[in-house]
Amino acid sequence: MEVSDILKRVRAQKPVVHHLTNWVTIYDCANIVKVFGASPVMAHAKEEVADMAGIASAVVLNIGTLTPYLVEAMKLAAAGANRRGIPVVLDACGAGATRLRDDACFEILDGVRVDIIKGNASEIARIAGEKVQTKGVDAAAVDKNMQELAMRLAGKRSCTVVVTGVEDIVADGRRMVQVLNGHPMMADIVGTGCMASSVIGTFAAVEKDLVSASVAGLVCYEIAAEMAAKEAHGPGTFKEKLYDAVYGLDADTVERMKKIKE
C-alpha cells in the first residue's frame, strides 16, 4: 500500500473537511487537518450544515459533546453528504457510556449512510451490539475478538470500521488491515482519538478505497506521533511536536516507518 501517495494527494488537493465535532477537541481537530494540508471547517448550525457539506469533500461527525440538537444537525449534514456521494465518518465517542450516546449512534446509523465508523474497542463493541460499558470516553476492556467484531459490524452496516488502540484494526467486511504504528504518549493527552477521526476523514476525502484511506491516515498520524515522542519532554511538548512532525512528514519517512499487517 503506497501510503505516501495518498498523503501527497491530500497536500495537493487540499480538500475541505466539514466537521460537526467535539467541543472539547474542536481546536485540535481543526489544527491536525490543517497541518496535513487540508482545509477544516467546523459548522454546527442546522441552518447551514447541508450547505457546508455541499462544498466539502468529506464530513466528520463526532458525538463527544452530544446534544439532541446536534444529532439533528449531524443527520442533515450527513444527508447532504450522501446526496453528493462524499464520505461520512462517525466517531462513536463515548458509545457504551450512556443511553443518549447509544441512541444517537443508532439514530444516525439508521437514518443516513455512514461510510466509516471509528471508535475504541468498547465503543465499537457497543455499536456492534455487545453489552459493554465505556469508561466515559476512554476504552474499557472487551472480552471479545475485536477483529471478528469489526468484520461483522462492517458487513452488517456495509461500511468500513476502524478500531483504535495499541494495534488499530481497519475492516470492511471483506478485508482487514492492522496498523501497528503509534506511541503510548498518545493516551496521555485529550483529543488524540478525535484527531484520528479528522485525519481519517481528510484521507477519505481524496481516496475512494476507504480501507486504504483509513490505514494511510492512521499510519501517517501515528508515525508523526512516534517522531514527536522522541523530542518531547512530556504530554505538553508532545502535542506541540506532533503538529510539527505531521507538517514535515515526507514520503521516504512514511514508507520506511509504516507498520501494516494485512
VOPAGU-2260 file (C-alpha; in pm, 1 decimal, decimal comma):
REM VOPAGU-2260
SITE   aa  ch    i         X         Y         Z
SITE  MET   A    0       0,0       0,0       0,0
SITE  GLU   A    1     151,5     333,8    -110,5
SITE  VAL   A    2      59,8     536,2     196,0
SITE  SER   A    3     273,7     831,1      90,1
SITE  ASP   A    4      82,2     865,5    -237,6
SITE  ILE   A    5    -241,4     935,5     -51,2
SITE  LEU   A    6     -61,7    1187,4     172,1
SITE  LYS   A    7      69,8    1357,9    -141,6
SITE  ARG   A    8    -284,8    1385,5    -277,9
SITE  VAL   A    9    -410,9    1538,2      47,5
SITE  ARG   A   10    -147,1    1810,2      21,7
SITE  ALA   A   11    -207,4    1868,9    -349,0
SITE  GLN   A   12    -588,9    1872,4    -341,8
SITE  LYS   A   13    -632,9    2047,1      -3,4
SITE  PRO   A   14    -984,5    1904,4      47,2
SITE  VAL   A   15   -1243,5    2077,6     263,2
SITE  VAL   A   16   -1331,6    1852,8     559,4
SITE  HIS   A   17   -1658,1    1953,4     728,7
SITE  HIS   A   18   -1686,0    1870,1    1099,7
SITE  LEU   A   19   -1968,0    1850,6    1348,8
SITE  THR   A   20   -1741,6    1755,9    1630,3
SITE  ASN   A   21   -1646,6    1752,5    1996,0
SITE  TRP   A   22   -1630,7    2099,1    2156,8
SITE  VAL   A   23   -1352,4    1978,8    2388,6
SITE  THR   A   24   -1121,9    1889,3    2099,7
SITE  ILE   A   25   -1252,2    2101,2    1811,5
SITE  TYR   A   26    -940,6    2320,2    1802,7
SITE  ASP   A   27    -713,1    2015,6    1789,4
SITE  CYS   A   28    -920,0    1855,9    1514,6
SITE  ALA   A   29    -905,0    2170,9    1303,5
SITE  ASN   A   30    -530,5    2204,1    1354,7
SITE  ILE   A   31    -443,3    1845,4    1265,1
SITE  VAL   A   32    -641,8    1870,1     940,4
SITE  LYS   A   33    -469,0    2199,3     859,3
SITE  VAL   A   34    -115,1    2076,1     921,8
SITE  PHE   A   35    -180,4    1775,2     699,5
SITE  GLY   A   36    -251,6    2027,3     423,9
SITE  ALA   A   37    -630,8    2014,2     405,5
SITE  SER   A   38    -895,6    2273,7     491,1
SITE  PRO   A   39   -1106,5    2220,8     807,6
SITE  VAL   A   40   -1446,7    2376,7     865,2
SITE  MET   A   41   -1645,5    2342,5    1187,6
SITE  ALA   A   42   -2009,3    2433,7    1118,1
SITE  HIS   A   43   -2277,9    2306,2    1356,8
SITE  ALA   A   44   -2592,0    2512,1    1288,7
SITE  LYS   A   45   -2876,7    2311,6    1136,2
SITE  GLU   A   46   -2945,2    2601,0     901,9
SITE  GLU   A   47   -2612,3    2564,9     720,8
SITE  VAL   A   48   -2470,9    2214,3     770,2
SITE  ALA   A   49   -2615,3    2073,2     446,4
SITE  ASP   A   50   -2487,5    2373,7     251,1
SITE  MET   A   51   -2142,3    2329,7     403,1
SITE  ALA   A   52   -2146,0    1960,8     308,6
SITE  GLY   A   53   -2213,5    2083,3     -42,5
SITE  ILE   A   54   -1867,0    2236,9     -67,0
SITE  ALA   A   55   -1681,5    1967,8     130,8
SITE  SER   A   56   -1505,1    1650,2      22,6
SITE  ALA   A   57   -1578,9    1462,6     347,3
SITE  VAL   A   58   -1793,3    1503,2     660,5
SITE  VAL   A   59   -1677,2    1402,1    1009,9
SITE  LEU   A   60   -1933,8    1352,2    1288,2
SITE  ASN   A   61   -1816,2    1318,9    1649,1
SITE  ILE   A   62   -2064,0    1268,2    1936,5
SITE  GLY   A   63   -1815,9    1359,4    2213,0
SITE  THR   A   64   -2017,0    1657,9    2339,0
SITE  LEU   A   65   -2359,0    1544,4    2236,1
SITE  THR   A   66   -2696,1    1724,0    2241,8
SITE  PRO   A   67   -3023,7    1624,6    2072,5
SITE  TYR   A   68   -2996,6    1942,2    1859,3
SITE  LEU   A   69   -2654,5    1830,9    1737,5
SITE  VAL   A   70   -2786,7    1486,9    1637,5
SITE  GLU   A   71   -3041,4    1656,6    1411,7
SITE  ALA   A   72   -2769,1    1874,4    1260,6
SITE  MET   A   73   -2549,5    1567,6    1206,7
SITE  LYS   A   74   -2825,5    1388,7    1019,6
SITE  LEU   A   75   -2881,1    1691,5     797,0
SITE  ALA   A   76   -2509,3    1721,8     722,7
SITE  ALA   A   77   -2476,3    1350,1     651,8
SITE  ALA   A   78   -2782,7    1353,4     426,0
SITE  GLY   A   79   -2624,5    1635,6     230,4
SITE  ALA   A   80   -2303,6    1435,9     201,4
SITE  ASN   A   81   -2499,2    1127,1      94,0
SITE  ARG   A   82   -2662,0    1322,2    -187,8
SITE  ARG   A   83   -2320,5    1423,5    -316,2
SITE  GLY   A   84   -2158,0    1084,6    -264,9
SITE  ILE   A   85   -1883,8    1209,8     -33,3
SITE  PRO   A   86   -1770,7    1000,4     265,6
SITE  VAL   A   87   -1918,7    1038,1     613,6
SITE  VAL   A   88   -1711,7     941,9     919,0
SITE  LEU   A   89   -1880,6     877,1    1255,2
SITE  ASP   A   90   -1666,5     886,2    1568,9
SITE  ALA   A   91   -1874,4     695,1    1824,6
SITE  CYS   A   92   -1706,8     886,4    2107,7
SITE  GLY   A   93   -1836,7     755,4    2441,4
SITE  ALA   A   94   -2075,6     498,1    2296,7
SITE  GLY   A   95   -2144,5     247,5    2570,4
SITE  ALA   A   96   -2126,7     512,7    2843,7
SITE  THR   A   97   -2483,2     647,6    2836,7
SITE  ARG   A   98   -2814,2     569,2    2673,7
SITE  LEU   A   99   -2816,5     907,3    2495,4
SITE  ARG   A  100   -2491,5     830,0    2317,4
SITE  ASP   A  101   -2600,0     479,6    2222,1
SITE  ASP   A  102   -2935,6     601,9    2092,6
SITE  ALA   A  103   -2769,8     885,1    1898,7
SITE  CYS   A  104   -2529,3     648,4    1725,0
SITE  PHE   A  105   -2806,4     412,7    1617,2
SITE  GLU   A  106   -3031,0     701,8    1512,2
SITE  ILE   A  107   -2755,2     837,2    1287,2
SITE  LEU   A  108   -2656,9     494,9    1150,9
SITE  ASP   A  109   -3018,8     401,6    1078,5
SITE  GLY   A  110   -3111,7     740,9     932,7
SITE  VAL   A  111   -2824,8     818,7     695,4
SITE  ARG   A  112   -2537,4     643,0     525,2
SITE  VAL   A  113   -2218,6     635,1     732,7
SITE  ASP   A  114   -1914,8     520,6     536,8
SITE  ILE   A  115   -1663,4     487,0     820,8
SITE  ILE   A  116   -1741,8     408,9    1185,8
SITE  LYS   A  117   -1448,3     477,8    1416,2
SITE  GLY   A  118   -1408,8     412,4    1787,9
SITE  ASN   A  119   -1206,1     240,2    2056,0
SITE  ALA   A  120   -1268,3    -123,5    2145,2
SITE  SER   A  121   -1560,8     -72,4    2383,9
SITE  GLU   A  122   -1727,9     190,6    2162,3
SITE  ILE   A  123   -1715,6     -34,6    1857,0
SITE  ALA   A  124   -1826,1    -336,2    2060,4
SITE  ARG   A  125   -2130,7    -141,9    2179,7
SITE  ILE   A  126   -2221,0     -31,8    1826,9
SITE  ALA   A  127   -2185,1    -396,6    1722,7
SITE  GLY   A  128   -2450,0    -490,8    1981,4
SITE  GLU   A  129   -2233,4    -614,9    2268,0
SITE  LYS   A  130   -2317,1    -531,1    2630,1
SITE  VAL   A  131   -2013,6    -327,9    2732,7
SITE  GLN   A  132   -1962,7     -18,1    2949,0
SITE  THR   A  133   -1727,5     252,3    2822,0
SITE  LYS   A  134   -1535,2     449,7    3087,8
SITE  GLY   A  135   -1663,5     791,8    2988,9
SITE  VAL   A  136   -1481,7     837,3    2659,2
SITE  ASP   A  137   -1194,2     600,8    2741,9
SITE  ALA   A  138   -1186,0     240,2    2628,4
SITE  ALA   A  139   -1294,3     -32,4    2867,1
SITE  ALA   A  140   -1173,8    -391,1    2845,0
SITE  VAL   A  141   -1367,6    -600,4    2593,4
SITE  ASP   A  142   -1356,2    -976,8    2622,6
SITE  LYS   A  143   -1423,4   -1031,6    2253,8
SITE  ASN   A  144   -1224,1   -1085,5    1935,5
SITE  MET   A  145   -1217,5    -727,7    1803,2
SITE  GLN   A  146   -1109,9    -832,9    1454,6
SITE  GLU   A  147   -1416,7   -1054,0    1423,4
SITE  LEU   A  148   -1641,0    -783,8    1574,3
SITE  ALA   A  149   -1508,6    -522,8    1332,8
SITE  MET   A  150   -1559,8    -750,0    1032,7
SITE  ARG   A  151   -1911,3    -836,8    1148,3
SITE  LEU   A  152   -2012,5    -476,0    1207,3
SITE  ALA   A  153   -1863,6    -367,4     874,5
SITE  GLY   A  154   -2060,5    -637,3     695,7
SITE  LYS   A  155   -2383,0    -553,4     877,6
SITE  ARG   A  156   -2358,1    -179,7     811,2
SITE  SER   A  157   -2190,0    -205,2     467,3
SITE  CYS   A  158   -1917,3      31,2     579,2
SITE  THR   A  159   -1555,8      48,1     691,8
SITE  VAL   A  160   -1492,4       4,4    1064,9
SITE  VAL   A  161   -1186,5     144,8    1243,0
SITE  VAL   A  162   -1097,0      23,9    1593,1
SITE  THR   A  163    -821,0     230,8    1750,6
SITE  GLY   A  164    -589,9     100,6    2020,6
SITE  VAL   A  165    -237,4     -28,7    2067,0
SITE  GLU   A  166    -294,0    -206,2    1736,6
SITE  ASP   A  167    -552,6     -40,7    1513,3
SITE  ILE   A  168    -795,9    -251,6    1310,9
SITE  VAL   A  169    -945,5    -138,4     978,8
SITE  ALA   A  170   -1207,3    -368,3     822,0
SITE  ASP   A  171   -1477,3    -350,5     556,2
SITE  GLY   A  172   -1630,7    -697,4     585,3
SITE  ARG   A  173   -1405,6    -846,8     316,4
SITE  ARG   A  174   -1064,7    -710,9     405,3
SITE  MET   A  175    -892,1    -647,5     736,8
SITE  VAL   A  176    -571,6    -448,0     795,0
SITE  GLN   A  177    -385,9    -376,2    1117,8
SITE  VAL   A  178    -183,0     -60,4    1179,2
SITE  LEU   A  179      95,4    -110,1    1431,4
SITE  ASN   A  180     237,3     243,1    1445,7
SITE  GLY   A  181     180,9     486,5    1731,2
SITE  HIS   A  182     319,9     575,9    2073,7
SITE  PRO   A  183     188,3     528,6    2431,9
SITE  MET   A  184     205,6     903,8    2496,5
SITE  MET   A  185     -92,2     946,0    2262,5
SITE  ALA   A  186    -306,1     816,4    2550,4
SITE  ASP   A  187    -174,2    1084,9    2786,8
SITE  ILE   A  188    -341,8    1383,8    2620,8
SITE  VAL   A  189    -706,8    1455,8    2545,3
SITE  GLY   A  190    -804,7    1462,4    2180,7
SITE  THR   A  191    -582,6    1212,4    2002,8
SITE  GLY   A  192    -880,0     988,6    1921,9
SITE  CYS   A  193   -1087,6    1277,5    1788,2
SITE  MET   A  194    -790,5    1394,8    1585,5
SITE  ALA   A  195    -755,5    1045,2    1438,1
SITE  SER   A  196   -1113,4    1065,9    1309,8
SITE  SER   A  197   -1040,3    1400,8    1147,8
SITE  VAL   A  198    -729,7    1257,3     983,4
SITE  ILE   A  199    -926,8     958,4     853,5
SITE  GLY   A  200   -1185,7    1195,7     709,1
SITE  THR   A  201    -909,9    1400,2     546,7
SITE  PHE   A  202    -758,5    1098,0     373,5
SITE  ALA   A  203   -1101,0     959,8     276,7
SITE  ALA   A  204   -1165,1    1292,5     102,9
SITE  VAL   A  205    -903,6    1205,3    -161,5
SITE  GLU   A  206    -912,0     820,9    -170,1
SITE  LYS   A  207   -1222,4     620,4    -263,6
SITE  ASP   A  208   -1088,7     293,8    -117,1
SITE  LEU   A  209   -1188,6     369,0     240,5
SITE  VAL   A  210    -979,7      90,3     392,5
SITE  SER   A  211    -670,5     230,5     221,2
SITE  ALA   A  212    -768,3     585,2     318,3
SITE  SER   A  213    -819,1     492,2     684,4
SITE  VAL   A  214    -497,7     293,4     701,7
SITE  ALA   A  215    -296,0     567,8     532,6
SITE  GLY   A  216    -434,5     835,2     763,1
SITE  LEU   A  217    -361,8     633,6    1076,8
SITE  VAL   A  218     -12,0     539,3     959,1
SITE  CYS   A  219      88,7     898,8     883,4
SITE  TYR   A  220     -65,5    1033,5    1204,3
SITE  GLU   A  221      92,2     766,0    1421,7
SITE  ILE   A  222     435,0     786,4    1257,6
SITE  ALA   A  223     425,6    1157,2    1338,0
SITE  ALA   A  224     341,1    1064,7    1698,6
SITE  GLU   A  225     643,0     833,9    1713,8
SITE  MET   A  226     865,5    1112,7    1584,1
SITE  ALA   A  227     715,7    1367,8    1824,7
SITE  ALA   A  228     768,0    1142,2    2125,3
SITE  LYS   A  229    1142,2    1127,1    2057,5
SITE  GLU   A  230    1171,5    1503,6    2108,3
SITE  ALA   A  231     900,9    1561,0    2370,0
SITE  HIS   A  232     963,8    1614,1    2742,0
SITE  GLY   A  233     608,7    1519,7    2834,5
SITE  PRO   A  234     248,6    1541,0    2712,2
SITE  GLY   A  235     256,3    1919,1    2661,6
SITE  THR   A  236     558,6    1927,4    2434,1
SITE  PHE   A  237     444,9    1603,4    2270,3
SITE  LYS   A  238     133,1    1775,3    2138,6
SITE  GLU   A  239     337,6    2068,1    2009,0
SITE  LYS   A  240     590,4    1837,8    1841,1
SITE  LEU   A  241     308,4    1626,4    1690,1
SITE  TYR   A  242     188,5    1916,1    1474,5
SITE  ASP   A  243     544,4    1987,4    1362,5
SITE  ALA   A  244     606,1    1621,1    1277,9
SITE  VAL   A  245     289,1    1600,0    1067,1
SITE  TYR   A  246     377,6    1922,0     887,5
SITE  GLY   A  247     726,8    1794,5     799,0
SITE  LEU   A  248     632,6    1435,8     716,5
SITE  ASP   A  249     789,3    1315,5     391,1
SITE  ALA   A  250     730,4    1015,7     164,0
SITE  ASP   A  251    1058,7     841,4     243,3
SITE  THR   A  252     993,2     855,6     617,9
SITE  VAL   A  253     637,1     727,5     576,9
SITE  GLU   A  254     733,5     430,6     360,9
SITE  ARG   A  255    1030,1     345,0     585,5
SITE  MET   A  256     842,2     364,3     916,4
SITE  LYS   A  257     495,5     230,7     825,6
SITE  LYS   A  258     389,5     -85,8    1009,0
SITE  ILE   A  259      94,4    -253,5     837,5
SITE  LYS   A  260     -25,3    -611,3     861,9
SITE  GLU   A  261    -292,5    -749,9     625,3
